[in-house]
Amino acid sequence: MQAFKCALRVVFSHPVYVLVYVLFLSSMGVFIASSINTGSTEENFSATKVPFAVIDRDQSELSRSLTAFLDENAEQVKVADDSFAMQDAVATGLVRYLLVVPEGYGSAFMEAAHTGSDQPVLESTFSFGTMGGQLVDEQVNQYVGLVRAAAALEPDASATSVLSRADSAASEKTAIETVQTPNGAIPADRFAFYLQWGTYTMTAAIVVCVGLLMSAFNRTEVRRRNLVAPMSSLQLGLQKAAACLLVTVAVWAVACGIGLVAFGYTLESVPSSAMALVLFSAFVFSLVPLSLGFLLGQLGASEMVANAVGNILGMVMSFLGGAWISIELLPPEVQTFSHFIPTYWYNDAVGQAIHLTDVTLETMAPILGNLGIVALFAVALFAVALAAGRLHLKSADAGGNAAASTLAV
């Protein structure tokens, strides 16, 4: 197993690639996936209370009733009846809505409501930083509208009776229920998105590491020594293949492990068998960059070429496969072309697997079909790599018969 150990030493002698392509890119994927909005997991809906202040210069029944109504739906903050204090409260964000009830407003409003004339105007100021202040302003308009309607229906009713009817109407609430659609976003989609975005991570890391490993054995001097070594070409090839596979498994395990640590709390509702299928999908996809790296190694690509190909192909495959942007947002021609990219089938498999609630052969069939297509991509690339390696073995760079012919000339 000397060749196997030597191959691993080649990879471990370049720790910067492991740090950048595996750990750093995986951490970036965690950061991006954490920002994905997958909907609320709470069973009960609770509205956010907006901070507000009321400067009551009227002290009428209407102003006190209006303040009590707002206090039920928002968070009241005490602000002094001073021009500077009010401006400071709104400017600093202490309150999102400031209401000033002028003196004599209550009696003037009731008189206008009974006679049908124009109602007096309230002074209000709200912050434009959020929509919370405008929401409270709408609630104020809603309440005074209820009071005006109650006063118009009973012109002879007292202010206390009118306000009682308005408070009764305003107290009625609409029942709110959170409904999760079958194919809607779930918390586990964050982990799924992390794995889908991780197609770039795995492609770049595996292609670079495998290409680096293979390039170490492709140098002419090393190849010539191996040709005269007691180890057969088959044994050498198997040991290099084992090293490449081990590197691939390590990258897959680390990338998935970071995702499980970061988003494990979102996977409570995902069956263990579905979770295993998701991880298996990621492993099947990792065989594609393994074949790409092996192909580069068979072609004698240098370390710089492996870096360039790994990064460029990783970004292109991730983008066209729908990992970075929804396929539906792309032009029809690009959508059609994406079917010829393995990341498209992999992303679709992960998206379906994470939503499985009943794991049966029937429900897994479309997912396994997608994974079969991904595996065919890997097999096709591996076959091309074997053919390319056979041709490269006879080339002048490999030190074979072509090199001898070149020297003879």
Kinemage of the C-alpha trace (Angstrom):
@kinemage 1
@onewidth
@group {chain A} dominant
@subgroup {mainchain}
@vectorlist {calphas} color= white
{ca met a 1} P 0.000 0.000 0.000
{ca gln a 2} L 2.949 2.316 -0.535
{ca ala a 3} L 1.332 4.093 -3.470
{ca phe a 4} L -1.903 4.516 -1.498
{ca lys a 5} L -0.067 6.121 1.444
{ca cys a 6} L 2.003 8.279 -0.862
{ca ala a 7} L -1.116 9.542 -2.609
{ca leu a 8} L -2.681 10.546 0.699
{ca arg a 9} L 0.513 12.310 1.765
{ca val a 10} L 0.359 14.358 -1.435
{ca val a 11} L -3.130 15.598 -0.506
{ca phe a 12} L -2.316 16.223 3.162
{ca ser a 13} L 0.811 18.143 2.188
{ca his a 14} L -1.494 20.835 0.747
{ca pro a 15} L -3.773 21.660 3.734
{ca val a 16} L -4.722 25.021 2.249
{ca tyr a 17} L -6.952 23.256 -0.278
{ca val a 18} L -8.776 21.397 2.490
{ca leu a 19} L -9.234 24.598 4.495
{ca val a 20} L -10.437 26.720 1.591
{ca tyr a 21} L -12.413 24.308 -0.559
{ca val a 22} L -13.983 22.216 2.204
{ca leu a 23} L -14.162 24.133 5.463
{ca phe a 24} L -14.430 27.706 4.178
{ca leu a 25} L -16.905 26.964 1.373
{ca ser a 26} L -18.984 24.754 3.685
{ca ser a 27} L -19.091 27.548 6.260
{ca met a 28} L -20.195 29.930 3.534
{ca gly a 29} L -22.954 27.491 2.600
{ca val a 30} L -24.108 27.391 6.225
{ca phe a 31} L -24.246 31.193 6.324
{ca ile a 32} L -26.265 31.406 3.098
{ca ala a 33} L -28.645 28.576 4.024
{ca ser a 34} L -29.276 30.135 7.445
{ca ser a 35} L -30.744 33.190 5.753
{ca ile a 36} L -33.339 31.145 3.886
{ca asn a 37} L -36.880 31.853 5.090
{ca thr a 38} L -38.680 28.532 5.474
{ca gly a 39} L -41.727 29.876 7.252
{ca ser a 40} L -42.672 29.932 10.899
{ca thr a 41} L -42.603 26.722 12.895
{ca glu a 42} L -44.867 28.117 15.610
{ca glu a 43} L -48.371 26.706 15.875
{ca asn a 44} L -49.950 29.966 17.100
{ca phe a 45} L -49.749 33.278 15.317
{ca ser a 46} L -48.754 36.313 17.370
{ca ala a 47} L -48.660 39.786 15.861
{ca thr a 48} L -45.681 42.027 16.562
{ca lys a 49} L -46.550 44.963 18.803
{ca val a 50} L -45.399 48.334 17.505
{ca pro a 51} L -44.197 50.950 20.029
{ca phe a 52} L -46.455 54.030 20.033
{ca ala a 53} L -47.146 57.105 22.142
{ca val a 54} L -50.293 59.193 22.642
{ca ile a 55} L -50.150 62.832 23.710
{ca asp a 56} L -53.654 63.265 25.129
{ca arg a 57} L -54.452 66.960 25.458
{ca asp a 58} L -58.173 66.322 25.427
{ca gln a 59} L -58.622 63.807 28.282
{ca ser a 60} L -62.083 62.928 26.987
{ca glu a 61} L -63.808 59.562 27.006
{ca leu a 62} L -63.060 59.169 23.315
{ca ser a 63} L -59.319 59.875 23.673
{ca arg a 64} L -58.986 57.529 26.641
{ca ser a 65} L -60.939 54.797 24.834
{ca leu a 66} L -58.784 55.253 21.721
{ca thr a 67} L -55.601 54.955 23.808
{ca ala a 68} L -56.901 51.790 25.474
{ca phe a 69} L -57.705 50.279 22.070
{ca leu a 70} L -54.209 50.973 20.775
{ca asp a 71} L -52.675 49.609 23.972
{ca glu a 72} L -54.285 46.215 23.267
{ca asn a 73} L -52.749 45.970 19.809
{ca ala a 74} L -49.443 47.804 20.243
{ca glu a 75} L -46.915 48.700 22.937
{ca gln a 76} L -47.443 52.084 24.564
{ca val a 77} L -44.435 54.248 25.420
{ca lys a 78} L -44.612 57.329 27.636
{ca val a 79} L -43.421 60.499 25.896
{ca ala a 80} L -43.518 63.974 27.430
{ca asp a 81} L -45.774 66.616 25.885
{ca asp a 82} L -42.812 68.580 24.641
{ca ser a 83} L -41.882 69.428 21.057
{ca phe a 84} L -38.259 68.306 21.397
{ca ala a 85} L -39.163 65.108 23.292
{ca met a 86} L -41.691 64.098 20.634
{ca gln a 87} L -39.286 64.764 17.772
{ca asp a 88} L -36.526 62.849 19.559
{ca ala a 89} L -38.809 59.855 20.232
{ca val a 90} L -39.692 59.488 16.549
{ca ala a 91} L -36.208 60.246 15.228
{ca thr a 92} L -34.440 57.750 17.510
{ca gly a 93} L -36.990 54.980 16.921
{ca leu a 94} L -38.249 54.988 20.514
{ca val a 95} L -41.749 55.037 19.027
{ca arg a 96} L -42.902 54.121 15.533
{ca tyr a 97} L -46.129 56.092 15.836
{ca leu a 98} L -46.924 59.296 17.707
{ca leu a 99} L -50.533 60.490 18.065
{ca val a 100} L -51.520 63.916 19.382
{ca val a 101} L -55.170 64.330 20.449
{ca pro a 102} L -55.911 68.087 20.483
{ca glu a 103} L -58.009 69.703 23.184
{ca gly a 104} L -61.744 69.544 22.544
{ca tyr a 105} L -61.385 66.697 20.029
{ca gly a 106} L -63.856 64.330 21.775
{ca ser a 107} L -66.815 66.711 21.894
{ca ala a 108} L -66.126 68.034 18.392
{ca phe a 109} L -65.940 64.498 17.008
{ca met a 110} L -69.225 63.396 18.598
{ca glu a 111} L -70.988 66.493 17.335
{ca ala a 112} L -69.656 65.932 13.822
{ca ala a 113} L -70.692 62.269 13.951
{ca his a 114} L -74.249 63.124 15.032
{ca thr a 115} L -74.694 65.905 12.475
{ca gly a 116} L -72.807 64.267 9.627
{ca ser a 117} L -70.345 67.132 9.243
{ca asp a 118} L -66.577 66.846 8.730
{ca gln a 119} L -64.805 65.288 11.687
{ca pro a 120} L -61.825 66.987 13.373
{ca val a 121} L -58.327 65.890 12.426
{ca leu a 122} L -55.896 64.048 14.672
{ca glu a 123} L -52.209 64.945 14.542
{ca ser a 124} L -50.025 61.900 13.900
{ca thr a 125} L -46.424 61.203 13.001
{ca phe a 126} L -44.872 57.830 12.218
{ca ser a 127} L -41.452 56.542 11.314
{ca phe a 128} L -40.788 55.611 7.706
{ca gly a 129} L -38.143 53.072 8.704
{ca thr a 130} L -40.775 50.324 8.914
{ca met a 131} L -44.416 49.850 8.027
{ca gly a 132} L -45.350 49.450 11.704
{ca gly a 133} L -46.297 53.106 12.162
{ca gln a 134} L -48.595 53.048 9.157
{ca leu a 135} L -50.252 49.920 10.547
{ca val a 136} L -51.015 51.687 13.848
{ca asp a 137} L -52.350 54.681 11.905
{ca glu a 138} L -54.724 52.362 10.063
{ca gln a 139} L -55.888 50.967 13.411
{ca val a 140} L -56.611 54.509 14.635
{ca asn a 141} L -58.656 55.245 11.515
{ca gln a 142} L -60.469 51.936 11.955
{ca tyr a 143} L -61.426 52.724 15.541
{ca val a 144} L -62.639 56.289 14.950
{ca gly a 145} L -64.590 54.951 11.973
{ca leu a 146} L -66.360 52.473 14.255
{ca val a 147} L -67.142 55.261 16.735
{ca arg a 148} L -68.497 57.503 13.980
{ca ala a 149} L -70.680 54.682 12.624
{ca ala a 150} L -72.077 53.887 16.093
{ca ala a 151} L -72.815 57.583 16.741
{ca ala a 152} L -74.543 57.949 13.365
{ca leu a 153} L -76.799 54.943 14.069
{ca glu a 154} L -77.904 56.386 17.444
{ca pro a 155} L -77.881 60.192 17.215
{ca asp a 156} L -79.333 60.568 20.732
{ca ala a 157} L -77.035 58.044 22.430
{ca ser a 158} L -74.522 59.203 24.996
{ca ala a 159} L -70.792 59.133 24.371
{ca thr a 160} L -70.424 56.232 26.822
{ca ser a 161} L -72.990 54.147 24.922
{ca val a 162} L -71.416 54.948 21.548
{ca leu a 163} L -67.940 54.046 22.756
{ca ser a 164} L -69.231 50.821 24.302
{ca arg a 165} L -70.670 49.702 20.965
{ca ala a 166} L -67.473 50.684 19.162
{ca asp a 167} L -65.335 48.774 21.684
{ca ser a 168} L -67.554 45.713 21.276
{ca ala a 169} L -67.160 45.801 17.491
{ca ala a 170} L -63.415 46.401 17.735
{ca ser a 171} L -62.930 43.474 20.141
{ca glu a 172} L -64.049 40.948 17.542
{ca lys a 173} L -61.013 39.054 16.237
{ca thr a 174} L -60.508 36.918 13.173
{ca ala a 175} L -59.374 33.364 13.851
{ca ile a 176} L -55.876 32.770 12.467
{ca glu a 177} L -54.504 29.321 11.752
{ca thr a 178} L -51.105 28.422 10.322
{ca val a 179} L -51.455 25.858 7.541
{ca gln a 180} L -48.457 24.007 6.109
{ca thr a 181} L -49.018 23.018 2.480
{ca pro a 182} L -47.768 19.569 1.420
{ca asn a 183} L -45.072 20.945 -0.882
{ca gly a 184} L -44.491 24.157 1.006
{ca ala a 185} L -41.267 25.240 2.628
{ca ile a 186} L -40.284 23.388 5.796
{ca pro a 187} L -37.399 24.037 8.214
{ca ala a 188} L -35.501 21.039 6.783
{ca asp a 189} L -35.280 22.893 3.461
{ca arg a 190} L -32.367 24.814 4.937
{ca phe a 191} L -30.335 21.622 5.098
{ca ala a 192} L -31.515 20.678 1.606
{ca phe a 193} L -30.463 24.077 0.267
{ca tyr a 194} L -27.106 23.702 2.010
{ca leu a 195} L -26.506 20.406 0.198
{ca gln a 196} L -27.684 21.871 -3.092
{ca trp a 197} L -25.429 24.886 -2.729
{ca gly a 198} L -22.709 22.455 -1.670
{ca thr a 199} L -22.474 21.123 -5.217
{ca tyr a 200} L -19.945 23.889 -5.758
{ca thr a 201} L -18.115 22.923 -2.556
{ca met a 202} L -17.870 19.241 -3.433
{ca thr a 203} L -17.039 19.842 -7.090
{ca ala a 204} L -14.231 22.289 -6.387
{ca ala a 205} L -12.782 20.352 -3.444
{ca ile a 206} L -12.871 16.885 -4.979
{ca val a 207} L -11.708 17.915 -8.440
{ca val a 208} L -8.774 19.864 -7.006
{ca cys a 209} L -7.732 17.213 -4.462
{ca val a 210} L -8.072 14.290 -6.859
{ca gly a 211} L -6.409 16.230 -9.670
{ca leu a 212} L -3.557 17.131 -7.329
{ca leu a 213} L -3.176 13.500 -6.295
{ca met a 214} L -3.151 12.247 -9.865
{ca ser a 215} L -0.775 14.934 -11.116
{ca ala a 216} L 1.841 13.788 -8.593
{ca phe a 217} L 1.913 10.360 -10.305
{ca asn a 218} L 1.772 11.805 -13.807
{ca arg a 219} L 5.165 13.431 -13.747
{ca thr a 220} L 7.406 11.777 -16.335
{ca glu a 221} L 10.127 10.763 -13.875
{ca val a 222} L 7.629 9.247 -11.450
{ca arg a 223} L 5.837 7.405 -14.221
{ca arg a 224} L 9.094 5.942 -15.526
{ca arg a 225} L 10.066 4.731 -12.048
{ca asn a 226} L 6.665 3.131 -11.647
{ca leu a 227} L 7.042 1.325 -14.962
{ca val a 228} L 10.187 -0.439 -13.772
{ca ala a 229} L 8.928 -0.975 -10.213
{ca pro a 230} L 7.931 -4.492 -9.063
{ca met a 231} L 4.364 -3.291 -8.562
{ca ser a 232} L 2.073 -4.050 -11.495
{ca ser a 233} L 0.143 -1.341 -13.291
{ca leu a 234} L -3.110 -2.863 -12.027
{ca gln a 235} L -2.015 -2.692 -8.401
{ca leu a 236} L -0.802 0.866 -8.824
{ca gly a 237} L -4.045 1.872 -10.457
{ca leu a 238} L -6.146 0.248 -7.729
{ca gln a 239} L -4.182 1.984 -4.974
{ca lys a 240} L -4.532 5.370 -6.673
{ca ala a 241} L -8.243 4.717 -7.173
{ca ala a 242} L -8.623 3.796 -3.487
{ca ala a 243} L -6.862 7.004 -2.464
{ca cys a 244} L -9.086 9.082 -4.747
{ca leu a 245} L -12.196 7.381 -3.378
{ca leu a 246} L -11.065 7.938 0.211
{ca val a 247} L -10.497 11.631 -0.469
{ca thr a 248} L -13.959 11.845 -2.035
{ca val a 249} L -15.597 10.122 0.927
{ca ala a 250} L -13.741 12.429 3.328
{ca val a 251} L -14.910 15.570 1.520
{ca trp a 252} L -18.480 14.238 1.371
{ca ala a 253} L -18.447 13.308 5.076
{ca val a 254} L -17.021 16.644 6.226
{ca ala a 255} L -19.385 18.702 4.060
{ca cys a 256} L -22.456 16.727 5.172
{ca gly a 257} L -21.254 16.677 8.776
{ca ile a 258} L -20.979 20.457 8.915
{ca gly a 259} L -24.503 20.709 7.515
{ca leu a 260} L -25.878 18.242 10.063
{ca val a 261} L -24.261 20.121 12.929
{ca ala a 262} L -25.587 23.460 11.687
{ca phe a 263} L -29.095 22.366 10.666
{ca gly a 264} L -29.687 19.191 12.656
{ca tyr a 265} L -32.384 20.945 14.680
{ca thr a 266} L -34.494 21.365 11.523
{ca leu a 267} L -34.568 17.640 10.721
{ca glu a 268} L -36.845 16.443 13.528
{ca ser a 269} L -39.797 15.930 11.183
{ca val a 270} L -37.727 14.109 8.522
{ca pro a 271} L -37.800 10.284 8.791
{ca ser a 272} L -34.424 8.633 9.269
{ca ser a 273} L -34.830 6.653 6.053
{ca ala a 274} L -35.508 9.862 4.112
{ca met a 275} L -32.491 11.451 5.767
{ca ala a 276} L -30.343 8.507 4.709
{ca leu a 277} L -31.617 8.930 1.149
{ca val a 278} L -30.655 12.617 1.200
{ca leu a 279} L -27.107 11.822 2.342
{ca phe a 280} L -26.859 9.001 -0.191
{ca ser a 281} L -27.857 11.468 -2.912
{ca ala a 282} L -24.966 13.715 -1.910
{ca phe a 283} L -22.591 10.748 -2.049
{ca val a 284} L -23.766 9.737 -5.525
{ca phe a 285} L -23.204 13.269 -6.737
{ca ser a 286} L -19.678 13.288 -5.244
{ca leu a 287} L -18.780 10.562 -7.750
{ca val a 288} L -19.195 13.084 -10.574
{ca pro a 289} L -16.376 15.419 -9.442
{ca leu a 290} L -14.364 12.284 -8.600
{ca ser a 291} L -14.614 11.229 -12.243
{ca leu a 292} L -13.814 14.768 -13.374
{ca gly a 293} L -10.691 14.853 -11.210
{ca phe a 294} L -9.678 11.415 -12.441
{ca leu a 295} L -10.159 12.586 -16.029
{ca leu a 296} L -7.931 15.603 -15.439
{ca gly a 297} L -5.320 13.332 -13.881
{ca gln a 298} L -5.426 10.981 -16.853
{ca leu a 299} L -4.918 13.929 -19.171
{ca gly a 300} L -1.885 15.037 -17.180
{ca ala a 301} L -3.450 18.302 -15.990
{ca ser a 302} L -1.307 20.411 -13.676
{ca glu a 303} L -2.240 21.696 -10.238
{ca met a 304} L -3.151 25.110 -11.673
{ca val a 305} L -5.407 23.554 -14.308
{ca ala a 306} L -7.159 21.425 -11.672
{ca asn a 307} L -7.859 24.543 -9.601
{ca ala a 308} L -9.247 26.438 -12.576
{ca val a 309} L -11.407 23.568 -13.824
{ca gly a 310} L -12.706 22.729 -10.338
{ca asn a 311} L -13.797 26.288 -9.604
{ca ile a 312} L -15.232 27.112 -13.016
{ca leu a 313} L -17.099 23.839 -13.440
{ca gly a 314} L -18.315 24.011 -9.850
{ca met a 315} L -19.845 27.447 -10.351
{ca val a 316} L -21.296 26.671 -13.782
{ca met a 317} L -22.812 23.355 -12.695
{ca ser a 318} L -24.256 24.852 -9.517
{ca phe a 319} L -25.818 27.771 -11.368
{ca leu a 320} L -27.252 25.790 -14.266
{ca gly a 321} L -28.426 23.032 -11.950
{ca gly a 322} L -30.637 25.400 -9.971
{ca ala a 323} L -28.563 25.472 -6.782
{ca trp a 324} L -28.030 29.236 -6.755
{ca ile a 325} L -31.151 30.416 -8.571
{ca ser a 326} L -34.473 28.783 -9.318
{ca ile a 327} L -34.591 27.068 -12.699
{ca glu a 328} L -37.999 28.656 -13.373
{ca leu a 329} L -36.377 32.103 -13.441
{ca leu a 330} L -34.029 31.156 -16.272
{ca pro a 331} L -34.864 31.372 -20.006
{ca pro a 332} L -36.499 28.291 -21.592
{ca glu a 333} L -33.340 27.486 -23.538
{ca val a 334} L -31.278 27.429 -20.344
{ca gln a 335} L -33.917 25.305 -18.617
{ca thr a 336} L -33.657 22.750 -21.406
{ca phe a 337} L -29.868 22.769 -21.293
{ca ser a 338} L -29.884 22.292 -17.496
{ca his a 339} L -31.236 18.759 -18.020
{ca phe a 340} L -27.814 17.869 -19.393
{ca ile a 341} L -26.156 18.933 -16.122
{ca pro a 342} L -25.886 16.365 -13.294
{ca thr a 343} L -26.574 19.002 -10.636
{ca tyr a 344} L -30.108 19.454 -11.994
{ca trp a 345} L -31.007 15.834 -11.256
{ca tyr a 346} L -29.165 15.873 -7.942
{ca asn a 347} L -30.925 19.023 -6.717
{ca asp a 348} L -34.275 17.578 -7.718
{ca ala a 349} L -33.503 14.350 -5.847
{ca val a 350} L -32.512 16.180 -2.654
{ca gly a 351} L -35.556 18.456 -2.844
{ca gln a 352} L -37.897 15.475 -3.142
{ca ala a 353} L -36.143 13.325 -0.543
{ca ile a 354} L -36.214 15.977 2.182
{ca his a 355} L -40.017 16.201 1.850
{ca leu a 356} L -40.660 12.453 2.075
{ca thr a 357} L -42.968 11.499 4.934
{ca asp a 358} L -43.709 7.933 3.864
{ca val a 359} L -40.603 6.228 2.492
{ca thr a 360} L -41.660 3.381 0.222
{ca leu a 361} L -40.355 1.944 -3.018
{ca glu a 362} L -43.053 3.849 -4.881
{ca thr a 363} L -42.187 7.214 -3.340
{ca met a 364} L -38.455 6.619 -3.760
{ca ala a 365} L -38.712 5.589 -7.425
{ca pro a 366} L -38.467 9.122 -8.924
{ca ile a 367} L -35.611 9.990 -6.557
{ca leu a 368} L -33.675 6.837 -7.405
{ca gly a 369} L -34.284 7.559 -11.082
{ca asn a 370} L -32.674 10.981 -10.690
{ca leu a 371} L -29.736 9.452 -8.844
{ca gly a 372} L -29.365 6.867 -11.593
{ca ile a 373} L -28.938 9.665 -14.122
{ca val a 374} L -26.326 11.310 -11.892
{ca ala a 375} L -24.488 7.986 -11.613
{ca leu a 376} L -24.547 7.627 -15.409
{ca phe a 377} L -22.806 10.998 -15.712
{ca ala a 378} L -20.079 9.723 -13.364
{ca val a 379} L -19.722 6.440 -15.272
{ca ala a 380} L -19.533 8.230 -18.621
{ca leu a 381} L -16.820 10.600 -17.375
{ca phe a 382} L -14.898 7.688 -15.875
{ca ala a 383} L -15.026 5.798 -19.176
{ca val a 384} L -13.744 8.863 -21.025
{ca ala a 385} L -10.974 9.162 -18.433
{ca leu a 386} L -9.871 5.565 -19.012
{ca ala a 387} L -9.755 6.092 -22.772
{ca ala a 388} L -7.909 9.391 -22.397
{ca gly a 389} L -5.420 7.803 -20.016
{ca arg a 390} L -4.732 5.024 -22.507
{ca leu a 391} L -3.973 7.541 -25.240
{ca his a 392} L -1.883 9.695 -22.918
{ca leu a 393} L 0.164 6.672 -21.887
{ca lys a 394} L 1.423 6.383 -25.454
{ca ser a 395} L 2.200 10.082 -25.800
{ca ala a 396} L 5.605 11.720 -25.681
{ca asp a 397} L 4.873 13.330 -22.323
{ca ala a 398} L 4.253 9.944 -20.760
{ca gly a 399} L 7.707 8.686 -21.737
{ca gly a 400} L 6.379 5.787 -23.820
{ca asn a 401} L 6.938 4.775 -27.449
{ca ala a 402} L 6.040 8.245 -28.674
{ca ala a 403} L 8.768 9.714 -26.516
{ca ala a 404} L 11.251 7.222 -27.883
{ca ser a 405} L 10.280 8.113 -31.427
{ca thr a 406} L 10.726 11.783 -30.633
{ca leu a 407} L 14.204 11.167 -29.211
{ca ala a 408} L 15.148 9.051 -32.237
{ca val a 409} L 14.304 11.916 -34.561
